[in-house]
Each structure stands twice: as C-alpha cells, then as structure tokens.
Amino acid sequence: MAESEKVNDENQTLPQKPRLPIGFMQKLLITHWRSLLLLFVGIYLPLQIFGLLALEVRYNEGGFPWDLPILLTIHSIAQPHLDVFAVMLTKFGSFWIVLPILSAIALILLLQRRWRSLTYLLITATGSAIINRTGKEFWHRVRPDLWNSVAPEFDYSFPSGHAMTSMTLIAILVILTWDSIWCWLTVILGSLYILTIGWTRLYLGVHFPSDIVAGWMVAIAWAMGVSLIIRPLSKSANIISQKPMSETKLLPQEQQLLNNE
C-alpha cells in the first residue's frame, strides 16, 4: 500500500507533457462555427466586395466593363408601360417611403418594451443613411447618361441610396424575426423586393450596376456588424416571440464594461 502511494507521489511530481491545443481549438470551432461563418459571409465578404468596387470607382473613371452592357441590355426592353411601372415601383425603395415603415416597426418595439431591438433598429437605419450620404460625397461618381431618363436624379450615384435603403430594411427585418417562421418569409419576399428596386434603378438609367451592388454590400455589412455589437438576437429575441429579459436589461459583459468606465 505504501509502495503504491509512493509511486503515485512520484508520478505527480513528474513533469506533465504539455497538451496540444488541437482539441481545444476543435471544441472552440465547433461551438462558434455559426458565428464565424456569419462573420465571414455577413461582414468580411460584403466589405471586400464593396472595397474592390470603391477602389475601382475612385481610381478609374471608366468604371467597370460590365456596367454599360448590363444597362444597355436592360434598356433594350424599354416600353412606355414599363416606364410607368418602373417609376411607380422605384418609389418603394426611397428613404421617404421606407422611413414610415421603420417608424411603425420602431413603435411596435417601443410598445413591446424591446429596448435592445429598438436600439438596433435606430442605429442601423440612421447609420445606413449617414454612410450612404458620406459615400456619395466622397466618391463623387456621376450618374450614367446613356438616355433621357423618365425619372432623372441629379446627385451622385455611388453607392445607390435606393439599394442601401431597401437592403437595410430587409436586413433589419430578417434579424428581428430570426429563429421564427417569419424569417424565411421575410428572406423570400425581401429578396424579391430588393431585386425589384435594383432593377428599377437600372431600367430608369440612374445607376450603374456597380452602384447597386455596392449599396447592397455595405448595407449588409453594416446591419450585420451592428447586430454583433447590440446583439438583438440574444436568447432568440425576435419581434414576435416572447420578450427575453435581455431586451430590457444589460448583459453581464455589458454591465461589467459600464462599471469599468
């Protein structure tokens, strides 16, 4: 008995071989793979695409070789009744049409005491508008002038305000309805809405295709980035589910940061 205890004591004193971090890394990746994928697809890729577009617009006045062919192809189907249709539809991507929709959603969140989701909506919508206006003034890209548009625009074109506004609206709705059956409906109908608004801007000849793509990308990156900070999805906090406590109270790590200030 004494010998076995002595052996155990000797084993305990022997230096342990350092464990390789592979197992820990594997568990960490398994635990957070969804968040990492979301970070890559929702933020990195959109920002990378937007950055490439922005650099080309900044340093090459000729734009992209695919801009003009796409515009001319879409314009080849132009007809008077389509003109009326496009002018009517494009208004639904305007900030002044989307603003009342966002205001109604904000009122619902206010009445439901969903402070976290309300904060997310306000920051995302306001930030998107500021980013778009700043981008237009920074890049100074002149709008296409290939034909006389039935709905001309006179400010700068990059990135597209209608594309950013429509994508921001749908991104907010998707995040606020996450983990509910309404999320998939929002994705399907929202995709049709976003593509329709993009088509109207090209059909009317007031944007290059690269303007539209840039608007989409920066809106996705901004909406996703804000959601990772504000975390409106904490404990399945969607707009139609039972309100979690995290909607009206700070998370532990947020409270700790506040106490450290």
C-alpha atoms as an extended CHARMM CRD file, in Angstrom:
* protein
*
       261  EXT
         1         1  MET       CA              0.0000000000        0.0000000000        0.0000000000  PROA      1               0.0000000000
         2         2  ALA       CA              2.8280000000        2.3300000000        0.9270000000  PROA      2               0.0000000000
         3         3  GLU       CA              4.6690000000        1.4830000000       -2.2930000000  PROA      3               0.0000000000
         4         4  SER       CA              1.6350000000        2.3290000000       -4.4550000000  PROA      4               0.0000000000
         5         5  GLU       CA              1.2230000000        5.6680000000       -2.6880000000  PROA      5               0.0000000000
         6         6  LYS       CA              4.9300000000        6.3360000000       -3.2580000000  PROA      6               0.0000000000
         7         7  VAL       CA              4.5730000000        5.5720000000       -6.9670000000  PROA      7               0.0000000000
         8         8  ASN       CA              1.5710000000        7.9130000000       -7.2070000000  PROA      8               0.0000000000
         9         9  ASP       CA              3.5200000000       10.6730000000       -5.4830000000  PROA      9               0.0000000000
        10        10  GLU       CA              6.3920000000       10.2140000000       -7.9160000000  PROA      10              0.0000000000
        11        11  ASN       CA              4.0210000000       10.3510000000      -10.8840000000  PROA      11              0.0000000000
        12        12  GLN       CA              2.5490000000       13.5690000000       -9.6020000000  PROA      12              0.0000000000
        13        13  THR       CA              5.9670000000       15.1430000000       -9.3120000000  PROA      13              0.0000000000
        14        14  LEU       CA              6.9900000000       14.1380000000      -12.8220000000  PROA      14              0.0000000000
        15        15  PRO       CA              6.6470000000       16.9930000000      -15.3380000000  PROA      15              0.0000000000
        16        16  GLN       CA              3.4930000000       16.6100000000      -17.4020000000  PROA      16              0.0000000000
        17        17  LYS       CA              3.7900000000       16.7520000000      -21.1570000000  PROA      17              0.0000000000
        18        18  PRO       CA              2.1440000000       19.9190000000      -22.4580000000  PROA      18              0.0000000000
        19        19  ARG       CA             -1.1560000000       19.1750000000      -24.1460000000  PROA      19              0.0000000000
        20        20  LEU       CA             -1.5020000000       20.1550000000      -27.7660000000  PROA      20              0.0000000000
        21        21  PRO       CA             -4.1290000000       22.8850000000      -28.3890000000  PROA      21              0.0000000000
        22        22  ILE       CA             -5.7570000000       20.9290000000      -31.2270000000  PROA      22              0.0000000000
        23        23  GLY       CA             -8.5070000000       19.5160000000      -29.0530000000  PROA      23              0.0000000000
        24        24  PHE       CA             -9.2920000000       22.9000000000      -27.5360000000  PROA      24              0.0000000000
        25        25  MET       CA             -9.3310000000       24.5520000000      -30.9590000000  PROA      25              0.0000000000
        26        26  GLN       CA            -11.6560000000       21.8860000000      -32.2950000000  PROA      26              0.0000000000
        27        27  LYS       CA            -14.1400000000       22.3840000000      -29.4660000000  PROA      27              0.0000000000
        28        28  LEU       CA            -13.9300000000       26.1460000000      -29.8620000000  PROA      28              0.0000000000
        29        29  LEU       CA            -14.6090000000       25.9490000000      -33.5980000000  PROA      29              0.0000000000
        30        30  ILE       CA            -17.4870000000       23.5260000000      -33.0910000000  PROA      30              0.0000000000
        31        31  THR       CA            -19.0020000000       25.8730000000      -30.5290000000  PROA      31              0.0000000000
        32        32  HSD       CA            -18.6410000000       29.0610000000      -32.5640000000  PROA      32              0.0000000000
        33        33  TRP       CA            -18.7190000000       27.9160000000      -36.1920000000  PROA      33              0.0000000000
        34        34  ARG       CA            -22.0570000000       29.6080000000      -36.8480000000  PROA      34              0.0000000000
        35        35  SER       CA            -20.8140000000       32.9360000000      -35.5490000000  PROA      35              0.0000000000
        36        36  LEU       CA            -17.5780000000       32.6500000000      -37.5040000000  PROA      36              0.0000000000
        37        37  LEU       CA            -19.4580000000       31.7740000000      -40.6930000000  PROA      37              0.0000000000
        38        38  LEU       CA            -21.7890000000       34.7120000000      -40.1070000000  PROA      38              0.0000000000
        39        39  LEU       CA            -18.8170000000       36.9980000000      -39.5830000000  PROA      39              0.0000000000
        40        40  PHE       CA            -17.2010000000       35.8120000000      -42.8070000000  PROA      40              0.0000000000
        41        41  VAL       CA            -20.2890000000       35.8230000000      -45.0270000000  PROA      41              0.0000000000
        42        42  GLY       CA            -22.1240000000       38.7370000000      -43.4490000000  PROA      42              0.0000000000
        43        43  ILE       CA            -19.2700000000       41.1860000000      -42.8870000000  PROA      43              0.0000000000
        44        44  TYR       CA            -15.9520000000       40.2290000000      -44.4580000000  PROA      44              0.0000000000
        45        45  LEU       CA            -17.1920000000       39.2390000000      -47.9310000000  PROA      45              0.0000000000
        46        46  PRO       CA            -19.5490000000       42.2200000000      -48.3480000000  PROA      46              0.0000000000
        47        47  LEU       CA            -16.8600000000       44.6440000000      -47.2060000000  PROA      47              0.0000000000
        48        48  GLN       CA            -14.3070000000       43.0110000000      -49.5040000000  PROA      48              0.0000000000
        49        49  ILE       CA            -16.6330000000       43.3400000000      -52.4990000000  PROA      49              0.0000000000
        50        50  PHE       CA            -17.5220000000       46.9100000000      -51.6000000000  PROA      50              0.0000000000
        51        51  GLY       CA            -13.8400000000       47.7790000000      -51.1690000000  PROA      51              0.0000000000
        52        52  LEU       CA            -12.9470000000       46.4290000000      -54.6090000000  PROA      52              0.0000000000
        53        53  LEU       CA            -15.8030000000       48.3670000000      -56.1970000000  PROA      53              0.0000000000
        54        54  ALA       CA            -14.9330000000       51.5380000000      -54.3130000000  PROA      54              0.0000000000
        55        55  LEU       CA            -11.2690000000       51.4140000000      -55.3270000000  PROA      55              0.0000000000
        56        56  GLU       CA            -12.1620000000       50.9350000000      -58.9770000000  PROA      56              0.0000000000
        57        57  VAL       CA            -14.6280000000       53.8260000000      -58.9140000000  PROA      57              0.0000000000
        58        58  ARG       CA            -12.1240000000       56.0210000000      -57.1040000000  PROA      58              0.0000000000
        59        59  TYR       CA             -9.1830000000       55.4890000000      -59.4400000000  PROA      59              0.0000000000
        60        60  ASN       CA            -10.8000000000       54.5260000000      -62.7450000000  PROA      60              0.0000000000
        61        61  GLU       CA            -13.2900000000       56.9760000000      -64.1730000000  PROA      61              0.0000000000
        62        62  GLY       CA            -14.2730000000       54.4960000000      -66.8480000000  PROA      62              0.0000000000
        63        63  GLY       CA            -15.8470000000       52.2220000000      -64.2670000000  PROA      63              0.0000000000
        64        64  PHE       CA            -16.3340000000       48.5260000000      -64.9180000000  PROA      64              0.0000000000
        65        65  PRO       CA            -16.5230000000       46.8120000000      -68.3200000000  PROA      65              0.0000000000
        66        66  TRP       CA            -19.7710000000       45.1230000000      -67.3360000000  PROA      66              0.0000000000
        67        67  ASP       CA            -21.6330000000       48.2760000000      -66.2540000000  PROA      67              0.0000000000
        68        68  LEU       CA            -22.6060000000       49.6200000000      -69.6690000000  PROA      68              0.0000000000
        69        69  PRO       CA            -23.5360000000       46.2780000000      -71.3280000000  PROA      69              0.0000000000
        70        70  ILE       CA            -25.9250000000       45.4570000000      -68.4700000000  PROA      70              0.0000000000
        71        71  LEU       CA            -27.5260000000       48.9050000000      -68.6330000000  PROA      71              0.0000000000
        72        72  LEU       CA            -27.9550000000       48.7500000000      -72.3920000000  PROA      72              0.0000000000
        73        73  THR       CA            -29.4050000000       45.2340000000      -72.2330000000  PROA      73              0.0000000000
        74        74  ILE       CA            -31.9930000000       46.2880000000      -69.6610000000  PROA      74              0.0000000000
        75        75  HSD       CA            -32.8210000000       49.4310000000      -71.6220000000  PROA      75              0.0000000000
        76        76  SER       CA            -33.4060000000       47.3680000000      -74.7770000000  PROA      76              0.0000000000
        77        77  ILE       CA            -36.7730000000       46.2150000000      -73.3810000000  PROA      77              0.0000000000
        78        78  ALA       CA            -37.9080000000       49.7530000000      -72.5380000000  PROA      78              0.0000000000
        79        79  GLN       CA            -41.5740000000       50.4220000000      -73.2960000000  PROA      79              0.0000000000
        80        80  PRO       CA            -43.9710000000       53.1790000000      -72.1920000000  PROA      80              0.0000000000
        81        81  HSD       CA            -45.9810000000       50.9300000000      -69.8780000000  PROA      81              0.0000000000
        82        82  LEU       CA            -42.7670000000       49.6380000000      -68.2860000000  PROA      82              0.0000000000
        83        83  ASP       CA            -41.6600000000       53.2280000000      -67.7650000000  PROA      83              0.0000000000
        84        84  VAL       CA            -44.7750000000       53.9000000000      -65.6900000000  PROA      84              0.0000000000
        85        85  PHE       CA            -44.3360000000       50.6130000000      -63.8250000000  PROA      85              0.0000000000
        86        86  ALA       CA            -40.6750000000       51.2980000000      -63.0070000000  PROA      86              0.0000000000
        87        87  VAL       CA            -41.3140000000       54.8670000000      -61.8650000000  PROA      87              0.0000000000
        88        88  MET       CA            -44.0400000000       53.6460000000      -59.5210000000  PROA      88              0.0000000000
        89        89  LEU       CA            -42.0540000000       50.7230000000      -58.0950000000  PROA      89              0.0000000000
        90        90  THR       CA            -38.8090000000       52.6030000000      -57.5730000000  PROA      90              0.0000000000
        91        91  LYS       CA            -40.5080000000       54.8930000000      -55.0620000000  PROA      91              0.0000000000
        92        92  PHE       CA            -40.8300000000       51.9490000000      -52.6530000000  PROA      92              0.0000000000
        93        93  GLY       CA            -37.0400000000       51.9400000000      -52.2920000000  PROA      93              0.0000000000
        94        94  SER       CA            -36.9310000000       55.6240000000      -51.4070000000  PROA      94              0.0000000000
        95        95  PHE       CA            -35.8590000000       56.6720000000      -47.9290000000  PROA      95              0.0000000000
        96        96  TRP       CA            -39.0780000000       58.6590000000      -47.5550000000  PROA      96              0.0000000000
        97        97  ILE       CA            -41.1880000000       55.5310000000      -48.1620000000  PROA      97              0.0000000000
        98        98  VAL       CA            -39.0590000000       53.2150000000      -46.0350000000  PROA      98              0.0000000000
        99        99  LEU       CA            -38.9050000000       55.7100000000      -43.1500000000  PROA      99              0.0000000000
       100       100  PRO       CA            -42.6070000000       55.3420000000      -42.2030000000  PROA      100             0.0000000000
       101       101  ILE       CA            -42.2210000000       51.5400000000      -42.3160000000  PROA      101             0.0000000000
       102       102  LEU       CA            -39.2250000000       51.6540000000      -39.9860000000  PROA      102             0.0000000000
       103       103  SER       CA            -41.0520000000       54.1320000000      -37.7650000000  PROA      103             0.0000000000
       104       104  ALA       CA            -44.0120000000       51.7420000000      -37.4630000000  PROA      104             0.0000000000
       105       105  ILE       CA            -41.6760000000       48.8750000000      -36.5320000000  PROA      105             0.0000000000
       106       106  ALA       CA            -39.9190000000       51.1190000000      -34.0110000000  PROA      106             0.0000000000
       107       107  LEU       CA            -43.2870000000       51.9960000000      -32.4500000000  PROA      107             0.0000000000
       108       108  ILE       CA            -44.1340000000       48.2960000000      -32.1160000000  PROA      108             0.0000000000
       109       109  LEU       CA            -40.7990000000       47.6250000000      -30.4260000000  PROA      109             0.0000000000
       110       110  LEU       CA            -41.3470000000       50.6000000000      -28.1460000000  PROA      110             0.0000000000
       111       111  LEU       CA            -44.7870000000       49.3780000000      -27.0750000000  PROA      111             0.0000000000
       112       112  GLN       CA            -43.4020000000       45.8780000000      -26.5190000000  PROA      112             0.0000000000
       113       113  ARG       CA            -40.5530000000       47.3220000000      -24.3940000000  PROA      113             0.0000000000
       114       114  ARG       CA            -37.9160000000       45.7390000000      -26.6220000000  PROA      114             0.0000000000
       115       115  TRP       CA            -35.2000000000       48.2610000000      -25.8910000000  PROA      115             0.0000000000
       116       116  ARG       CA            -32.3570000000       46.2200000000      -27.3910000000  PROA      116             0.0000000000
       117       117  SER       CA            -34.1460000000       45.5760000000      -30.6790000000  PROA      117             0.0000000000
       118       118  LEU       CA            -35.3010000000       49.1970000000      -30.8310000000  PROA      118             0.0000000000
       119       119  THR       CA            -31.7320000000       50.4030000000      -30.3000000000  PROA      119             0.0000000000
       120       120  TYR       CA            -30.5340000000       48.0740000000      -33.0430000000  PROA      120             0.0000000000
       121       121  LEU       CA            -33.1300000000       49.3760000000      -35.4930000000  PROA      121             0.0000000000
       122       122  LEU       CA            -32.3820000000       53.0350000000      -34.8000000000  PROA      122             0.0000000000
       123       123  ILE       CA            -28.6010000000       52.6810000000      -35.0310000000  PROA      123             0.0000000000
       124       124  THR       CA            -28.7300000000       50.5320000000      -38.1820000000  PROA      124             0.0000000000
       125       125  ALA       CA            -31.1990000000       52.7370000000      -40.0450000000  PROA      125             0.0000000000
       126       126  THR       CA            -29.5490000000       56.0230000000      -39.0540000000  PROA      126             0.0000000000
       127       127  GLY       CA            -26.0490000000       54.7320000000      -39.7250000000  PROA      127             0.0000000000
       128       128  SER       CA            -27.0340000000       53.4080000000      -43.1410000000  PROA      128             0.0000000000
       129       129  ALA       CA            -28.3650000000       56.8110000000      -44.1960000000  PROA      129             0.0000000000
       130       130  ILE       CA            -25.2170000000       58.5680000000      -42.9530000000  PROA      130             0.0000000000
       131       131  ILE       CA            -22.9170000000       56.0640000000      -44.6670000000  PROA      131             0.0000000000
       132       132  ASN       CA            -24.7530000000       56.4650000000      -47.9660000000  PROA      132             0.0000000000
       133       133  ARG       CA            -24.6440000000       60.2390000000      -47.9260000000  PROA      133             0.0000000000
       134       134  THR       CA            -20.9870000000       60.2440000000      -46.9020000000  PROA      134             0.0000000000
       135       135  GLY       CA            -20.1270000000       57.7370000000      -49.6330000000  PROA      135             0.0000000000
       136       136  LYS       CA            -21.8000000000       59.7770000000      -52.3400000000  PROA      136             0.0000000000
       137       137  GLU       CA            -19.9390000000       62.9110000000      -51.3120000000  PROA      137             0.0000000000
       138       138  PHE       CA            -16.6200000000       61.0810000000      -51.0490000000  PROA      138             0.0000000000
       139       139  TRP       CA            -16.6520000000       59.2020000000      -54.3650000000  PROA      139             0.0000000000
       140       140  HSD       CA            -18.4460000000       61.8600000000      -56.4460000000  PROA      140             0.0000000000
       141       141  ARG       CA            -19.4480000000       59.3510000000      -59.1020000000  PROA      141             0.0000000000
       142       142  VAL       CA            -21.5610000000       60.9250000000      -61.8190000000  PROA      142             0.0000000000
       143       143  ARG       CA            -24.7170000000       59.0720000000      -62.7960000000  PROA      143             0.0000000000
       144       144  PRO       CA            -24.9430000000       57.3370000000      -66.1900000000  PROA      144             0.0000000000
       145       145  ASP       CA            -26.0800000000       59.4900000000      -69.0870000000  PROA      145             0.0000000000
       146       146  LEU       CA            -26.9330000000       56.9840000000      -71.8130000000  PROA      146             0.0000000000
       147       147  TRP       CA            -30.5210000000       58.0610000000      -72.4920000000  PROA      147             0.0000000000
       148       148  ASN       CA            -33.0920000000       60.5400000000      -71.2300000000  PROA      148             0.0000000000
       149       149  SER       CA            -34.4790000000       59.0060000000      -68.0560000000  PROA      149             0.0000000000
       150       150  VAL       CA            -38.1770000000       59.3810000000      -67.2630000000  PROA      150             0.0000000000
       151       151  ALA       CA            -37.1970000000       59.8080000000      -63.6030000000  PROA      151             0.0000000000
       152       152  PRO       CA            -33.8280000000       61.6140000000      -63.6000000000  PROA      152             0.0000000000
       153       153  GLU       CA            -31.6640000000       62.0180000000      -60.4990000000  PROA      153             0.0000000000
       154       154  PHE       CA            -29.1420000000       64.8270000000      -60.0370000000  PROA      154             0.0000000000
       155       155  ASP       CA            -26.9480000000       63.8880000000      -57.0800000000  PROA      155             0.0000000000
       156       156  TYR       CA            -24.0460000000       61.4280000000      -57.0690000000  PROA      156             0.0000000000
       157       157  SER       CA            -24.6300000000       57.7400000000      -57.6980000000  PROA      157             0.0000000000
       158       158  PHE       CA            -22.1550000000       55.6510000000      -55.6510000000  PROA      158             0.0000000000
       159       159  PRO       CA            -23.3430000000       53.7940000000      -53.6520000000  PROA      159             0.0000000000
       160       160  SER       CA            -27.0140000000       53.5690000000      -54.6070000000  PROA      160             0.0000000000
       161       161  GLY       CA            -29.2670000000       55.0620000000      -51.9420000000  PROA      161             0.0000000000
       162       162  HSD       CA            -32.2850000000       53.0060000000      -53.0160000000  PROA      162             0.0000000000
       163       163  ALA       CA            -30.2320000000       49.8010000000      -52.9340000000  PROA      163             0.0000000000
       164       164  MET       CA            -28.8690000000       50.6030000000      -49.4820000000  PROA      164             0.0000000000
       165       165  THR       CA            -32.2330000000       51.6440000000      -48.0890000000  PROA      165             0.0000000000
       166       166  SER       CA            -34.0910000000       48.5730000000      -49.3470000000  PROA      166             0.0000000000
       167       167  MET       CA            -31.3440000000       46.1830000000      -48.2050000000  PROA      167             0.0000000000
       168       168  THR       CA            -31.1240000000       47.8430000000      -44.7940000000  PROA      168             0.0000000000
       169       169  LEU       CA            -34.8760000000       47.4690000000      -44.2950000000  PROA      169             0.0000000000
       170       170  ILE       CA            -34.8600000000       43.7760000000      -45.1590000000  PROA      170             0.0000000000
       171       171  ALA       CA            -31.6960000000       43.0880000000      -43.1450000000  PROA      171             0.0000000000
       172       172  ILE       CA            -33.3060000000       44.6570000000      -40.0800000000  PROA      172             0.0000000000
       173       173  LEU       CA            -36.4770000000       42.6070000000      -40.5540000000  PROA      173             0.0000000000
       174       174  VAL       CA            -34.5280000000       39.3710000000      -41.0330000000  PROA      174             0.0000000000
       175       175  ILE       CA            -32.5180000000       39.9350000000      -37.8650000000  PROA      175             0.0000000000
       176       176  LEU       CA            -35.5620000000       40.9530000000      -35.8060000000  PROA      176             0.0000000000
       177       177  THR       CA            -37.5120000000       37.8710000000      -36.9420000000  PROA      177             0.0000000000
       178       178  TRP       CA            -34.5880000000       35.4560000000      -36.6150000000  PROA      178             0.0000000000
       179       179  ASP       CA            -35.4450000000       31.9380000000      -35.3760000000  PROA      179             0.0000000000
       180       180  SER       CA            -39.0920000000       32.3400000000      -36.3500000000  PROA      180             0.0000000000
       181       181  ILE       CA            -41.1740000000       31.1670000000      -39.3060000000  PROA      181             0.0000000000
       182       182  TRP       CA            -41.4810000000       34.7940000000      -40.3850000000  PROA      182             0.0000000000
       183       183  CYS       CA            -37.7490000000       34.9600000000      -41.0460000000  PROA      183             0.0000000000
       184       184  TRP       CA            -37.9390000000       32.7340000000      -44.1270000000  PROA      184             0.0000000000
       185       185  LEU       CA            -40.9470000000       34.6420000000      -45.4360000000  PROA      185             0.0000000000
       186       186  THR       CA            -39.0090000000       37.8690000000      -44.9440000000  PROA      186             0.0000000000
       187       187  VAL       CA            -35.9940000000       36.4660000000      -46.7960000000  PROA      187             0.0000000000
       188       188  ILE       CA            -38.0870000000       35.2970000000      -49.7730000000  PROA      188             0.0000000000
       189       189  LEU       CA            -40.3020000000       38.3700000000      -50.1400000000  PROA      189             0.0000000000
       190       190  GLY       CA            -37.4520000000       40.6800000000      -49.1610000000  PROA      190             0.0000000000
       191       191  SER       CA            -35.2020000000       39.2620000000      -51.8710000000  PROA      191             0.0000000000
       192       192  LEU       CA            -37.8860000000       39.9280000000      -54.4970000000  PROA      192             0.0000000000
       193       193  TYR       CA            -38.3080000000       43.4490000000      -53.1530000000  PROA      193             0.0000000000
       194       194  ILE       CA            -34.5660000000       44.1810000000      -53.1640000000  PROA      194             0.0000000000
       195       195  LEU       CA            -34.0600000000       42.8130000000      -56.6870000000  PROA      195             0.0000000000
       196       196  THR       CA            -37.0790000000       44.7320000000      -57.9630000000  PROA      196             0.0000000000
       197       197  ILE       CA            -35.8130000000       48.0160000000      -56.5770000000  PROA      197             0.0000000000
       198       198  GLY       CA            -32.3880000000       47.3350000000      -58.0670000000  PROA      198             0.0000000000
       199       199  TRP       CA            -33.9370000000       46.5760000000      -61.4630000000  PROA      199             0.0000000000
       200       200  THR       CA            -35.9370000000       49.8220000000      -61.4570000000  PROA      200             0.0000000000
       201       201  ARG       CA            -32.8120000000       51.8810000000      -60.8300000000  PROA      201             0.0000000000
       202       202  LEU       CA            -31.0510000000       50.2410000000      -63.7680000000  PROA      202             0.0000000000
       203       203  TYR       CA            -34.1000000000       50.3830000000      -66.0250000000  PROA      203             0.0000000000
       204       204  LEU       CA            -34.5040000000       54.0950000000      -65.3370000000  PROA      204             0.0000000000
       205       205  GLY       CA            -30.8180000000       54.5960000000      -66.1650000000  PROA      205             0.0000000000
       206       206  VAL       CA            -30.0000000000       56.4560000000      -62.9500000000  PROA      206             0.0000000000
       207       207  HSD       CA            -27.4410000000       53.9670000000      -61.5920000000  PROA      207             0.0000000000
       208       208  PHE       CA            -24.6590000000       51.7350000000      -62.7850000000  PROA      208             0.0000000000
       209       209  PRO       CA            -24.9400000000       48.0600000000      -61.7350000000  PROA      209             0.0000000000
       210       210  SER       CA            -21.8330000000       48.5340000000      -59.5940000000  PROA      210             0.0000000000
       211       211  ASP       CA            -23.6850000000       51.2750000000      -57.6660000000  PROA      211             0.0000000000
       212       212  ILE       CA            -26.4230000000       48.7790000000      -56.8250000000  PROA      212             0.0000000000
       213       213  VAL       CA            -24.0620000000       46.0010000000      -55.7540000000  PROA      213             0.0000000000
       214       214  ALA       CA            -22.0200000000       48.4190000000      -53.6360000000  PROA      214             0.0000000000
       215       215  GLY       CA            -25.1770000000       49.6380000000      -51.8800000000  PROA      215             0.0000000000
       216       216  TRP       CA            -26.2540000000       46.0920000000      -51.1130000000  PROA      216             0.0000000000
       217       217  MET       CA            -22.8630000000       45.0490000000      -49.7870000000  PROA      217             0.0000000000
       218       218  VAL       CA            -22.2650000000       47.9670000000      -47.4460000000  PROA      218             0.0000000000
       219       219  ALA       CA            -25.8300000000       47.7120000000      -46.1000000000  PROA      219             0.0000000000
       220       220  ILE       CA            -25.3850000000       44.0000000000      -45.3140000000  PROA      220             0.0000000000
       221       221  ALA       CA            -22.0230000000       44.5650000000      -43.6210000000  PROA      221             0.0000000000
       222       222  TRP       CA            -23.3320000000       47.4650000000      -41.5400000000  PROA      222             0.0000000000
       223       223  ALA       CA            -26.5290000000       45.6850000000      -40.4450000000  PROA      223             0.0000000000
       224       224  MET       CA            -24.6260000000       42.5360000000      -39.5100000000  PROA      224             0.0000000000
       225       225  GLY       CA            -21.8550000000       44.4540000000      -37.7550000000  PROA      225             0.0000000000
       226       226  VAL       CA            -24.2870000000       46.4040000000      -35.5940000000  PROA      226             0.0000000000
       227       227  SER       CA            -26.1620000000       43.1960000000      -34.7240000000  PROA      227             0.0000000000
       228       228  LEU       CA            -22.9540000000       41.6040000000      -33.4080000000  PROA      228             0.0000000000
       229       229  ILE       CA            -22.4730000000       44.5640000000      -31.0550000000  PROA      229             0.0000000000
       230       230  ILE       CA            -26.0390000000       45.3260000000      -29.9550000000  PROA      230             0.0000000000
       231       231  ARG       CA            -26.9910000000       41.6190000000      -30.0780000000  PROA      231             0.0000000000
       232       232  PRO       CA            -30.7610000000       41.9060000000      -30.6630000000  PROA      232             0.0000000000
       233       233  LEU       CA            -30.7690000000       38.1160000000      -31.1700000000  PROA      233             0.0000000000
       234       234  SER       CA            -29.8830000000       37.3710000000      -27.5480000000  PROA      234             0.0000000000
       235       235  LYS       CA            -31.9190000000       34.3730000000      -26.3600000000  PROA      235             0.0000000000
       236       236  SER       CA            -33.9900000000       34.2440000000      -29.5490000000  PROA      236             0.0000000000
       237       237  ALA       CA            -35.2160000000       37.8020000000      -29.2190000000  PROA      237             0.0000000000
       238       238  ASN       CA            -37.3110000000       38.1140000000      -32.3470000000  PROA      238             0.0000000000
       239       239  ILE       CA            -40.1030000000       40.5530000000      -32.8710000000  PROA      239             0.0000000000
       240       240  ILE       CA            -42.9230000000       38.0090000000      -32.4950000000  PROA      240             0.0000000000
       241       241  SER       CA            -41.6160000000       35.7340000000      -29.7380000000  PROA      241             0.0000000000
       242       242  GLN       CA            -41.8700000000       36.1410000000      -26.0010000000  PROA      242             0.0000000000
       243       243  LYS       CA            -39.6840000000       39.0130000000      -24.8700000000  PROA      243             0.0000000000
       244       244  PRO       CA            -36.4780000000       37.8520000000      -23.1430000000  PROA      244             0.0000000000
       245       245  MET       CA            -35.0360000000       39.6830000000      -20.1430000000  PROA      245             0.0000000000
       246       246  SER       CA            -32.0440000000       40.7910000000      -22.2370000000  PROA      246             0.0000000000
       247       247  GLU       CA            -34.3120000000       43.1650000000      -24.1430000000  PROA      247             0.0000000000
       248       248  THR       CA            -34.6780000000       45.4580000000      -21.1280000000  PROA      248             0.0000000000
       249       249  LYS       CA            -31.5250000000       44.6440000000      -19.1330000000  PROA      249             0.0000000000
       250       250  LEU       CA            -27.8350000000       44.8550000000      -19.9040000000  PROA      250             0.0000000000
       251       251  LEU       CA            -25.9810000000       41.6090000000      -20.4570000000  PROA      251             0.0000000000
       252       252  PRO       CA            -23.3670000000       40.7240000000      -17.7820000000  PROA      252             0.0000000000
       253       253  GLN       CA            -20.4440000000       41.6820000000      -20.0140000000  PROA      253             0.0000000000
       254       254  GLU       CA            -22.1360000000       44.9780000000      -20.8930000000  PROA      254             0.0000000000
       255       255  GLN       CA            -22.7110000000       45.7720000000      -17.2280000000  PROA      255             0.0000000000
       256       256  GLN       CA            -19.0810000000       44.9740000000      -16.4730000000  PROA      256             0.0000000000
       257       257  LEU       CA            -17.8600000000       47.3160000000      -19.2020000000  PROA      257             0.0000000000
       258       258  LEU       CA            -20.1420000000       50.0450000000      -17.8620000000  PROA      258             0.0000000000
       259       259  ASN       CA            -18.8130000000       49.5600000000      -14.3390000000  PROA      259             0.0000000000
       260       260  ASN       CA            -15.2390000000       49.7970000000      -15.5830000000  PROA      260             0.0000000000
       261       261  GLU       CA            -15.8120000000       53.1820000000      -17.1800000000  PROA      261             0.0000000000
